[in-house]
Amino acid sequence: MFNSVDELLKICKKNKKKIATIMVEFESKSSGKTIEEIRGLMADNLDVMRKARDQGLIGAFSTTGLTGGDAKKLSEYVKTGRGLSGDTVLNACTHAIGTNEVNAAMGIICASPTAGSAGTVPGVLFALEKKLSLTRDQMIDFLFTSGAFGLITANNAFISGATGGCQAEVGTSSAMAAAAAVEVAGGTVEESAHAFAIALANMLGLVCDPVAGLVEVPCIKRNAAGSTNALIAADMALAGLISEIPADEVIGAMYEIGKNMHTSLKETGEGGLANTITGRQIEKRIFLENAGCRGCLIKSGKCSC
């Protein structure tokens, strides 16, 4: 068992095994299932992720009408070749948004590590599937590597926006994806740890401020930002850049920040973007509509029902 990133790296180096392999063996030992069974279960998760991504690209819309269709728009934009960020980055954003639009539309997704941050890991994974021509086994390994870092973070801090802000959700998922991206690209275990630390450090302090208390705005687009951050952190680590603060200490810093963060910024819908003039107008519109409003609020900004 490993309780820290440092311990995980030592186990990998001692046994001369990849992070993904150590995670599979850990899951097998702790669950009593065979390695083949464990990999099969993760393969099922991969399939769920792919189906959600595919549905998002076709078009998924929330029942509130607040979000939907953006993944399809971004996908069409990528095809024009006019993108400023490069196809891999834009593909990651597209897949991330599509996955979270499916979540907002009450579809089936794979929490990674949460529903609100479910797009970041698959966003990076499916972008790299195309970029690196990944096999199915490599994609499954990617998920085990990301899971190892997610496990450590959950055991030493938090992965819930309600307890630690969005740094704990999109921040963690971004760091998980960064670490896995490095390993699947052929990087060392140390480089994976640096990528994780860089990505999480970039997200420290990120608040959780869902408009109307719904996991839609700004959550969906934050997953796109999380996937982009992951790729940048992975590239920096692969280029030899390091995180001056070790990964375990970055996790500790995230925990301290989360504890000190005001409750209005932790998924309560009371602060941040949720408490802007437009945010409150959206909230009233959604709940008045659900209560039977005829739509006058949408047209005029005030309800006369």
C-alpha positions, 0 to 999 in steps of 0.5 A: 500500500502507498499513502503518498506520491513519494511512497508510490515512486519508491515502490515503482523504482524498487520493483522496476514497474510502471505506476499503472502496474503497481496500481493494478496489483494494489487493486487486485490484492485489496479486492481479491480479484484477479489482475484480469478482472481488475483490468476488465472493470477498468475497461468497462469504465473506459467504455462508459467514458467513450460513450459519454464522449460520443454522445457529447459530440452529437449534442447533449442538452441539460433539462434546464436549457442552460448548457448543451451543444458546445462540444459539437460547436467546438468539434466543428471549429477544430475541423476548420483548421483555424484553431489557435491552440493546436488540435490536441489541446482543442480535442481535449477541450472538446471531449472534456466539454462533451463528457460534462454536457452528458453529465448535465443532461443526466446521462451516464458518465464515469466519475473521475474523480467526481461527476463535476470533474468527469470530463478532464481525464477522458478529455486528455485521454481521448485527445492522446488516443489520436495524438499517440495512436494509443492501444486499448491496453495503453488507455486502460493503463492511463486510467490506472495511473490517474487513479493512483494519484487520485487515490493518494489525493483523496486519502490526504486531502479531498476531491469534493468541491463541497469540502475543498472547492473546485481545486479539489475536483477539476484541480485533482482531475487535471493533475491526475490526467497530467501524471497519466499523460506523462507515463503513457507518453513514455516519461519516467515516474519522477516526471509523472509526479512533477506533472501532477504537482505542476498541474495541481499547483496551477489550480490551487485556490480554484473555487466551486461556485456553480450558478443556481447550484447546478453542475453546469456553469462554470463547471463544464468549461472548467473541465476544458481548462483542466484538460488543457492545464494537464497537457501543458503540465505534462509537456513541461515535465517531459521537457525536464521542468520540475515542480520545486514543491514536491507533489505530496506538499502540493497536496498538503497545500491544497488541503490547507487552502480548502480548509480555509476557504469560505463556505460560500465558495464550496459548492453552496452556490452562494458566492463567486460567479453564482452570486453575480447579477447574471448568475442570480438572474439565471437562478431565478429563471430556472427555478421559476420555469420549473415552478410554472413560469410562462417564460416572461422572465427570460424575455424581460428579466422580470416575472409577471406570471 
